[in-house]
């Protein structure tokens, strides 16, 4: 028996009970209540994912723009110097991306009778492809060399001829292998890097991006060393241990530091962000951020108690090696 006080309403194909004593909301409100709010704020996870996607797209665009410029420079050089045309085509112009070009170039540089160039090319390219941060670091390193070194005439020149740049990129691959517990291959690659580029960086050493190894010959970086971002290091610099310690025993270099030619930094000491180490200095203790240490043994400009703090936040980018001279009372010509 049907109750006359009850009506059956059909909303979007679904039958709902309605009664005079129960007031039903309008159909529009009913639909709004049953669907998620359009004004709902994204979660922290969604916001982080969106930010990561935007950053990745920006990095891709930067790498693509730089690669276009490198290819334009290579075409210009090939036209100006026909003797290099074949070399430039095989290393740059025949490749579709920066990752492929540098993988090919490093493979040919580091190959041997037992480490074939084709094997190294596949290894390098697969590693670059699996970790986009490696490509991003390469782009930052290229820009660092082009901006900071007056002798760097083009990005393609750095890519092809700067052994400091090439050694850092090869180290990034060996470090990735080390973290993947492929230590024998990482060590074999490290040995070839040392032989070919005269740069000895242990595969376990952690290195940031925007790094310049200027000239690079004789640079030694130990196993537990850590180097921050936007650091410039000149030739014959040693980041070593004291010879008597085990475990964490190598220097920690903060962001934006500048380390002059022939400097030696020994032990698990901290070089603060934006600090300078003068050429030929021997550093055995911590250096405060934005301070300058010179001499053998190194002393802080301004004294240990109240060291002079320079205005530069990132001397690793400015490459100013001599700003401390006017305050160094013992400096004599």
Secondary structure, DSSP 8 states (H G I E B T S, - for coil): ---TTEEEEEETTEEEEEETTB----HHHHHHHHS--TT----HHHHHHHHHHHHHHHHHHHHHHHHHHHHHHHHHHHHH-GGGHHHHIIIIIT-SSHHHHHHHHHHHHH--SSS-HHHHHHHHHHHHHH-HHHHHHHHHHHHHHHHH-TT---HHHHHHH-HHHHHHHHHHHHHHHHHTT-HHHHHHHHHHHHHHHS-EE-TT-EE-SS-EEES-TT-EE-TT-EE-SS-EEETT-EEE--SS--SS-S-EE-TT-EE-TT-EEESS-EE-TT-EE-TT-EE-S-B-TT-EEETTTTEETT-SSS----S-S-HHHH----TTGGG-TT---
